[in-house]
Amino acid sequence: MEQRSGKIAPVSLELLGAGRKLADKLNVELAGVLLGHKVDQIVNELYEYGADTVYSIDHPVLEHYRSEAYQVGVVDLVKKYKPEILLFGATVIGRDLASTVATELGTGLTADCTRLDIDLKNRLLEASRPAMGGNIMATILCKNHRPQMASVRPKVMKAIDPIKGRTGKLVEHPINIDENQLQTKVISVVQELGNKIRLSDANVIVAGGKGLQDEKGFQLVRELADVLGAAVGASRDAVEAGWAEHSEQVGQTGTTVAPKLYFAIGISGAVQHTVGMENSEIVVAINKDPNAQIFEKCTYGIVGDAFEVVPKFINEFKKLVQSGERKHG
């Protein structure tokens, strides 16, 4: 259960939703592993989102994430309680921790999964993820080692609706390492985002691809995003061309998103990109190629030149924003 500064990461609640289905199929309990310092306030939230049991290690050495300390805690819990399946969020922290835990335990890890299921006959986790550049889905099994481990991309699973007042069992566990044994020290924590909206948190995303031709053309994406108060997204081609930052990339090798509204401008719709945005509620695609794959994934499609269509969007949304300001001014 990834947490930062005592706040649970959304991907952890999504994992509880996915884990609840797996546990029910296997007829076993669903547990959350919670490491940190002074994180008691999170426990009840985990019960409400589906956990039957919470294994907690609360210690000052765990206040800030360090893989060497967190690895010791998780590995000790796994060796004592022997879970069949262990899931992590495929975040920066989750990917780091999952790999070091799998190495220490000598078991397999399927990374960046987008689907999870159970082979009931053999009690095996079916962990599926895009492969071969996103052209196929590979389902990977760990037949001979335990626990079966997988990391899951944020925004691809759904958290269950919380059941207020639901309770469970708390198991508190010590940490078998102290500060003097750690080779890394946290000197300070600096959070910088400026005025940018984080892709993974955005309700509206305006994304552009190679159809915008150059960096100047990509500015249309930024202008529309600015008017809408949206986050900027990009295809891999746009990032590799230097028009956008990697932090703005949506897709298999970027960020997985699930906004309420997603604009795909000049994006062809290759699987490598669509796997990262297919859970968007409404997708508006603008592309001059009527046969572009993106039209198979969109809610509304506009066949047209982005350099003609997008400025009209910008002007119309500006009018709406100004009208709203006048009404509320």
Buried (B, 14 or more C-beta within 10 A) or exposed (E): BBBBEEEBBBBBBBBBBBBBBBBEEBEBEBBBBBBBEEBEEBBBBBBBBBBBBBBBBBBEBBBBBBBEBBBBBBBBBBEEBEBBBBBBBBBEBBBBBBBBBBEBBEBBBBBBBBBBBBEEEEEBBBBBBBEEEBEEBEBBBBEEEBBBBBBBBBBBBEBBEBEEEBEBEBBEBEBEBEEEEBEEEEEEEEEEEEEEBEBBEBBBBBBBBBBBEEEEBBEBBBBBBBBBEBBBBBBBBBBEBEBBEEBBBBBBBBBBBBBEBBBBBBBBBBBBBBBBBBBBEEBBBBBBEEEBBBBEBBEEBBBBEBBEBBEEBBEEBEEEEEEEEEEEE
